[in-house]
């Protein structure tokens, strides 16, 4: 199976772009471009940022912030689960060590 890149047309803020992308990543590219377009439109409609370049930077910063927050949340969840698993393992070990031999 070939991972040859083919051009994919995406539209962001009404402007079309052709991006070379392997067919296996096409859907992900389309979803990413839609997410970026949505974020940029939201910023533009708020009217606080003027200029496509500035809107793009603000959108990138917002999306990067969201990504970092999700990574942090994932790490905190992982640590919490590891702690809970360790406590359960300790309780099981204690129960096994204190059980009467049959």
Steps between C-alpha positions, in 0.01 A plus 500: 500500500643836397518802728533732201371849570215634292371857501204567726299821474411666830333833568585726793322833543376476143846452352586173325827317560637186337689283744694187402390219727507118500156355438513329841519842669245679282211479747718625784617794288141588414396489866804704604434765238134521607606542864742777402240670281245488784748646748607777264139591423422514870792739559410713200136527604601617849649804320792544740769383256545655157692344214514143378858449621414611853183291499704197391755556779225538762328185371829309512564619855148402610529155345851448644372603843212251473742225394735567790208508744379162372850355534520627857155360583597166347821489705312586821243229428776248431675584828174477692422160350850373573463609862162328532633182340799498735269541803283212379805281446623583850159409647495173308852416618405578860186287475695208352778526756256512794267224386495177697645200320228249412 
